[in-house]
Amino acid sequence: MVRRIVLAFATISMLAAGVSGACAQGLFGAPPANAPADNAPSDDTSPATPPPVESAPAAPVLPGSPTAVVKPFYEHLGLELDPAERKNFIDPAKTVLDKSDALRNSGQGECLDPNMALDNADYDKAAIEGSLKTIEAVRGDDAKVVVAFVVAGNAHRLEWKLKKVGGDWKISDLLSVTGEWALSQYQCE
């Protein structure tokens, strides 16, 4: 009985590791050509290097999807701070952005970094466009869009939380997985 439980736990752990590895590979692309393969044969008759595998082209972003709402923030630096874009946000993110606007307009300074969507990394358009990967997960009226990219050799991963309001997706929060911050945690007062 104990042996079966241990075997089942080991199988579940290996499956979970394979799934998380597949998710990470999906976000950051294929491993380098010199990375060892998990299932490489051990005999000497196998070729020294596996044939190149081309990754499938990215699926098109569907209009009105959560990813379609998030994508412009990677095409236009600082878009999250533009009051004209506030229509794409709901609370708690909207309240923080509105308070940041009020603070800036009062002349008392800035509260938010103008490149939050870039995880506060330096803007390198070519690097971001060349490495940007997104994964979308929708559950009812809630959605998450995970965005990953590499700038100056540093991997960044952000999670956009969205809710469906009146048939449209609205951003409720932005979290940096790598920087360990959340827009909703800022106190712009």
C-alpha positions as a printed Julia matrix, in Angstrom:
189×3 Matrix{Float64}:
   0.0    0.0     0.0
   2.73   2.46    1.0
   4.74   1.49   -2.08
   1.77   2.32   -4.34
   1.33   5.73   -2.68
   5.04   6.52   -3.09
   4.94   5.39   -6.72
   1.83   7.5    -7.41
   3.42  10.55   -5.74
   6.62  10.09   -7.76
   4.62   9.84  -10.99
   2.61  12.98  -10.18
   5.81  14.87   -9.3
   7.45  13.9   -12.6
   4.34  14.94  -14.53
   4.2   18.27  -12.71
   7.88  18.9   -13.44
   7.3   18.12  -17.11
   4.3   20.45  -17.28
   6.13  23.33  -15.57
   9.11  22.79  -17.85
   6.83  22.88  -20.87
   5.22  26.11  -19.63
   8.61  27.72  -19.05
   9.8   26.58  -22.47
   6.64  28.05  -23.99
   7.34  31.39  -22.34
  11.04  31.62  -23.06
  11.35  29.62  -26.29
  13.22  26.45  -27.03
  16.32  25.53  -25.03
  19.68  26.35  -26.56
  21.0   23.89  -29.14
  23.73  22.7   -26.77
  21.31  21.96  -23.92
  21.1   18.25  -23.07
  17.91  16.52  -24.1
  15.91  14.74  -21.41
  15.19  11.73  -23.6
  18.43  11.46  -25.58
  19.46   7.87  -26.35
  22.56   6.65  -24.54
  24.1    4.67  -27.41
  26.86   6.06  -29.63
  24.9    5.51  -32.88
  22.75   8.61  -32.4
  23.68  11.76  -34.29
  25.86  14.25  -32.37
  23.31  17.04  -32.73
  19.59  16.66  -33.22
  18.06  18.12  -36.37
  16.82  21.7   -35.91
  13.21  22.03  -34.9
  11.31  25.11  -35.96
   8.82  26.43  -33.48
   5.28  26.94  -34.6
   4.35  30.52  -35.4
   2.57  32.37  -32.62
  -1.19  32.15  -32.74
  -2.82  35.37  -33.91
  -4.17  37.63  -31.18
  -7.95  37.59  -31.36
  -9.64  41.01  -31.3
 -11.35  41.62  -27.97
  -9.34  38.91  -26.2
  -7.45  39.57  -22.95
  -4.17  39.38  -24.89
  -5.46  42.03  -27.33
  -6.04  44.35  -24.36
  -2.52  43.77  -22.99
  -0.5   43.79  -26.23
  -0.59  47.61  -26.84
   1.32  48.15  -23.58
   4.3   46.46  -25.24
   3.96  48.44  -28.44
   3.8   51.9   -26.78
   6.03  52.67  -23.8
   4.22  54.13  -20.77
   0.72  53.55  -22.11
  -0.45  52.45  -18.66
   0.13  56.02  -17.39
  -1.86  57.68  -20.21
  -5.2   58.94  -18.77
  -6.81  58.36  -22.19
  -6.2   54.62  -21.69
  -7.91  54.52  -18.3
 -10.97  53.03  -20.04
  -9.04  49.73  -20.13
  -8.7   49.55  -16.32
 -10.94  48.76  -13.35
 -10.24  48.77   -9.61
  -7.92  48.25   -7.9
  -5.56  49.24  -10.76
  -7.7   52.17  -11.91
  -7.72  53.76   -8.45
  -3.92  53.56   -8.18
  -3.49  55.05  -11.66
  -5.99  57.85  -10.91
  -4.18  58.69   -7.65
  -0.87  58.71   -9.53
  -2.35  61.2   -12.04
  -3.57  63.42   -9.2
  -0.15  63.36   -7.54
   1.62  64.23  -10.82
  -0.88  67.01  -11.61
  -0.38  68.51   -8.13
   3.31  68.95   -8.88
   4.34  66.77   -5.93
   6.17  64.2    -8.06
   5.73  60.83   -9.66
   4.45  57.7    -7.98
   4.76  55.09  -10.74
   7.57  54.17  -13.08
   6.71  55.01  -16.71
   7.63  51.52  -17.87
   5.77  49.29  -15.43
   4.66  47.0   -18.27
   8.35  46.35  -18.88
   8.94  45.32  -15.26
  10.9   48.58  -14.88
  13.56  47.3   -17.31
  15.25  49.63  -19.78
  13.24  49.98  -22.97
  14.86  47.99  -25.75
  12.24  47.67  -28.46
  14.2   45.14  -30.56
  14.93  42.88  -27.57
  11.34  42.99  -26.37
   9.83  42.36  -29.81
  12.29  39.53  -30.42
  11.62  37.72  -27.16
   8.04  38.64  -26.18
   5.86  35.62  -25.4
   2.34  35.61  -24.01
   0.1   32.96  -22.52
  -3.56  33.63  -21.85
  -5.81  31.78  -19.41
  -9.53  32.53  -19.19
 -11.84  31.2   -16.5
 -15.35  32.6   -16.79
 -15.21  36.38  -16.37
 -11.61  36.32  -15.08
  -8.47  36.11  -17.17
  -4.71  36.23  -16.77
  -2.19  37.09  -19.44
   1.36  36.1   -18.57
   3.95  38.06  -20.5
   7.63  37.09  -20.67
  10.53  38.78  -22.41
  14.29  39.21  -22.12
  16.1   42.56  -21.95
  19.89  42.85  -21.53
  20.08  39.12  -20.77
  17.55  39.39  -17.91
  14.29  37.46  -18.13
  11.16  39.32  -17.03
   7.72  37.87  -16.38
   4.56  39.82  -15.62
   1.0   38.75  -14.98
  -1.91  40.91  -16.08
  -5.21  40.2   -14.31
  -8.38  41.04  -16.22
 -12.11  40.89  -15.6
 -14.93  40.95  -18.11
 -17.09  44.03  -17.59
 -20.02  44.71  -19.91
 -18.65  42.23  -22.45
 -15.16  43.84  -22.56
 -11.96  42.77  -20.84
 -10.62  45.31  -18.33
  -7.28  45.22  -16.48
  -7.7   44.91  -12.71
  -4.05  44.49  -11.74
  -0.5   44.09  -13.02
   2.01  41.97  -11.12
   5.7   41.43  -11.66
   6.61  37.82  -11.0
  10.33  38.59  -11.33
  10.3   41.92   -9.46
   7.77  40.81   -6.83
   5.57  43.91   -6.98
   1.93  44.58   -7.83
   0.33  47.76   -9.15
  -2.5   47.36   -6.62
   0.01  47.6    -3.74
   1.19  51.13   -4.65
   0.01  53.96   -2.4
   0.06  57.08   -4.6
  -0.96  59.75   -2.1
